[in-house]
Each structure stands twice: as C-alpha cells, then as structure tokens.
Amino acid sequence: DRSEKGLRYQLIEGKLRAENNLQVTFEELKDHSKNMIKAQMAQFGQMNPTDEEVEGIVARIMGNEEEVKRLGEQLNTNKMLIFFKENAKLKTKEITYEKFMKEAYA
C-alpha cells in the first residue's frame, strides 16, 4: 500500500514537472553548487573566493554522479515546494488532534 502511494506520487509529480516546465537544468545545478560552495567557504572564513577556486570545486562536484543526483533532488524538491506554495488553494479548518491523526495517517 505504501509503495503504491509512493509510485502514485511520483507519477503525479512527473506530470506536474512536465506540464509546468519544472525540470532542473544543468546551469541551475551549477549555479546552485556555486552558491552552496560560497556559503560553505564563508562559514570557514573565506569570504571572497576566486572564481577559479569556485569553478574548480564545481567541476569536481559535477564529476561526482552521486553528488549531482543529490543536488538535483534538492533543486527538484525546492521547485516543487515553490510551485505548490504559489498554486495550492488551501482551506483552513479546525479539527481535534484525534481527527487530525486519523486523517493524516489514514
């Protein structure tokens, strides 16, 4: 039952991505990597790394298939969250804790 729900979610997500042009591009991956690297370098006191330093690290990251996959998943998740926040029609309703638990985990 759980795997069926997961598969159903993946199919819906795939359709939403295709219909709303939410695919992650290689350039977006590179830009995300650069920003992440600069933020990490700043944490360690390197406030102004050179473009060569950053590009070298980005090249190593882009050469690591697992890292590219992980970053791609991060960007995909971010794009989907933004899409849902902008397009979801939310209704607020008050319910008891018990009813919430029943609805959330049914």
C-alpha positions in Angstrom: 0.0 0.0 0.0 2.8 2.4 0.9 4.8 1.6 -2.3 1.6 2.1 -4.3 1.2 5.6 -2.8 4.8 6.4 -3.4 4.5 5.4 -7.1 1.3 7.3 -7.5 3.0 10.4 -6.0 6.0 10.0 -8.4 3.7 9.8 -11.4 1.7 12.9 -10.3 4.9 14.8 -9.6 6.4 13.8 -13.0 3.3 15.1 -14.8 3.3 18.4 -12.8 7.0 18.8 -13.7 6.4 18.2 -17.4 3.2 20.4 -17.7 4.7 23.3 -15.7 8.3 23.2 -17.0 9.8 22.4 -13.6 12.8 20.3 -14.8 16.2 21.2 -13.3 18.7 22.3 -15.9 22.5 21.8 -15.8 23.0 25.5 -15.5 20.7 25.6 -12.4 22.7 22.7 -10.9 26.0 24.6 -11.5 24.6 27.8 -10.0 23.2 26.0 -7.0 26.6 24.3 -6.5 28.4 27.7 -6.7 26.1 29.3 -4.2 26.4 26.3 -1.8 30.2 26.3 -2.1 30.5 30.1 -1.5 28.2 29.7 1.6 30.4 26.9 3.0 33.6 28.8 2.3 32.2 31.8 4.1 31.4 29.6 7.1 35.1 28.8 7.3 36.2 32.5 6.9 36.9 32.6 3.1 34.6 35.5 2.3 35.8 36.2 -1.3 36.9 33.0 -3.0 38.2 33.5 -6.5 36.2 32.4 -9.5 38.9 29.8 -10.3 38.6 28.2 -6.8 34.9 28.0 -7.0 34.9 26.7 -10.6 37.4 24.0 -9.7 35.3 22.8 -6.8 32.1 22.9 -9.0 33.9 20.9 -11.7 34.8 18.2 -9.1 31.2 18.2 -7.8 29.8 17.9 -11.3 32.1 14.9 -11.9 30.6 13.0 -9.0 27.4 11.3 -10.2 26.1 10.8 -6.6 26.6 14.4 -5.7 24.9 15.6 -8.9 21.9 13.3 -8.2 21.7 14.6 -4.6 21.8 18.3 -5.7 19.3 17.6 -8.5 16.9 16.1 -5.9 17.3 19.2 -3.7 16.6 21.5 -6.6 13.6 19.4 -7.7 12.2 19.5 -4.2 12.7 23.3 -4.0 11.0 23.8 -7.3 8.0 21.7 -6.3 7.6 23.4 -3.0 7.6 26.8 -4.7 5.1 25.6 -7.2 2.8 24.2 -4.5 3.1 27.4 -2.4 2.2 29.6 -5.4 -0.6 27.4 -6.8 -2.2 25.4 -4.0 -5.7 26.5 -2.9 -5.6 26.0 0.9 -8.6 25.8 3.2 -8.1 26.2 6.9 -10.3 24.2 9.3 -10.2 23.5 12.9 -10.2 19.8 13.9 -9.4 17.8 17.0 -6.0 16.2 17.5 -7.5 12.8 17.2 -9.3 13.6 13.9 -6.0 15.2 12.5 -4.1 12.0 13.3 -6.8 9.9 11.7 -6.8 12.0 8.5 -3.0 12.4 8.4 -2.2 8.7 8.8 -5.2 7.0 7.3 
